[in-house]
């Protein structure tokens, strides 16, 4: 085990209903949940558009990066001493983004803009597409953030082989507002992303109905590099806590080095 890598990464998956386009109510509710955690965790993952629900009213709900939600994320990270992350609507450079932001306890921020916009809900008409794959580091773990519809596009989350013959990331996670009628695809694809990338995969989805009466059934969960279920929740409000084991991951990659036979390619 390398000295700068934590052997275990404990992740909290916050599966919850959301108040429709009510930032104050959602942040108060989530703060209570985070404060009520009865164990120390390293990372807290919230759903997609956790301050508003999945809305196309970008102009109504958007905010700049340095305002209310970002400050709240920093506060939650400082209080919990964990990395806190989820997506919300950001206006930046004259465009609107479905932006996943993470805050570390020391105040450092990072972000990833959703690449694949859900055209069946006209998301591509209201938001700008992200252009960069992002991998960040937390407690020595390499982590790739993704948002909802990105899950359907395996090339975008492909775990690349680096020049030092190591894989680019150890954990891929998805924050989502994935509707109940298509929940089977969510379950299957999360497992597939874990298996094909020889990594842990975590997905956090909301429950309840949004302001457009779209139903959500949760199915938040975590899967290991074999696609085995580490935790899973159906349609109820709860926080799942899962502990990911770095040594088990590296041992499996050494014993079953399928990544060495992966195809090399570049994205445009």
C-alpha positions, 0 to 999 in steps of 0.5 A, spaced: 500 500 500 502 506 497 503 511 503 499 516 501 493 512 499 487 510 504 486 503 504 479 504 505 474 509 502 468 510 506 462 513 502 455 515 504 450 515 498 444 520 500 438 517 497 432 522 498 426 526 495 427 533 493 423 539 494 421 542 487 425 548 485 426 550 493 434 551 494 433 553 501 428 547 503 433 542 500 439 545 503 436 545 510 433 538 509 440 535 506 444 539 512 440 535 517 441 529 514 449 530 513 449 532 520 445 526 523 450 521 520 452 516 525 459 515 523 465 518 520 465 518 512 470 520 507 465 522 501 458 524 501 454 524 494 448 527 493 443 527 487 443 530 481 440 538 481 440 536 489 437 544 490 432 544 485 430 537 482 431 536 475 428 542 471 429 545 465 428 552 468 435 554 468 434 561 468 430 561 474 434 557 478 441 558 476 447 561 480 454 563 479 459 558 482 461 562 488 454 563 491 449 560 495 450 552 493 458 553 493 458 556 500 453 551 503 458 545 500 464 548 503 460 549 509 458 541 509 465 539 507 468 543 513 463 540 518 463 533 516 470 533 514 468 529 508 468 531 501 461 533 499 459 533 492 452 533 487 450 537 481 446 543 481 445 549 475 450 554 474 451 560 470 458 561 467 460 565 461 453 566 459 451 559 459 448 554 463 451 548 466 448 542 469 455 542 474 457 537 479 461 540 484 465 537 490 468 541 496 473 538 500 474 540 508 480 545 506 475 549 502 478 546 495 473 546 490 473 542 483 467 541 478 465 537 472 460 539 467 455 534 464 457 531 458 451 528 455 445 532 455 438 528 456 435 530 449 428 527 451 427 532 456 430 538 452 436 538 456 440 540 450 436 546 449 437 549 456 444 547 458 451 547 455 455 541 454 461 539 458 467 538 454 472 535 459 473 528 462 475 530 469 479 525 474 480 528 481 484 525 487 481 524 494 485 521 500 490 518 494 484 515 490 483 517 483 476 518 482 471 520 476 465 524 476 459 523 472 452 525 471 446 521 470 445 520 462 453 520 462 452 512 464 449 510 457 455 512 454 461 507 456 466 511 451 466 517 455 467 513 462 473 509 459 478 507 464 484 509 460 491 505 461 496 511 463 503 511 461 506 508 467 501 502 466 496 504 471 489 505 470 486 512 470 481 511 476 479 507 482 472 509 483 467 512 478 460 515 481 454 518 478 449 523 481 442 522 478 435 523 477 433 517 473 426 516 472 423 509 475 420 507 468 427 506 466 430 504 472 432 497 470 437 500 465 440 504 471 441 498 475 445 494 469 449 499 466 452 501 473 454 494 474 457 494 467 461 500 468 464 497 474 466 490 470 468 493 464 473 499 467 475 494 473 473 499 478 468 501 483 462 504 481 457 508 485 450 511 483 446 516 487 439 517 485 433 520 488 426 518 490 419 521 489 416 525 484 418 532 481 414 538 479 413 535 473 410 529 476 416 524 474 417 518 478 423 516 481 425 510 485 432 510 487 436 504 486 442 507 489 448 503 490 455 501 489 458 495 486 465 492 486 470 491 480 467 484 479 460 487 478 458 485 485 453 489 489 456 492 495 450 496 497 443 497 494 437 501 496 430 501 493 424 506 493 425 509 500 429 515 503 435 513 506 443 514 507 447 508 505 454 507 507 459 503 503 467 502 505 471 501 499 477 497 499 483 499 495 487 493 496 482 488 494 481 492 488 489 492 486 489 485 487 484 483 483 487 488 477 494 484 478 490 477 478 485 479 472 489 484 468 484 485 462 485 492 462 492 490 459 488 488 453 484 494 452 483 498 445 487 505 445 483 510 442 482 518 443 476 522 444 475 528 439 
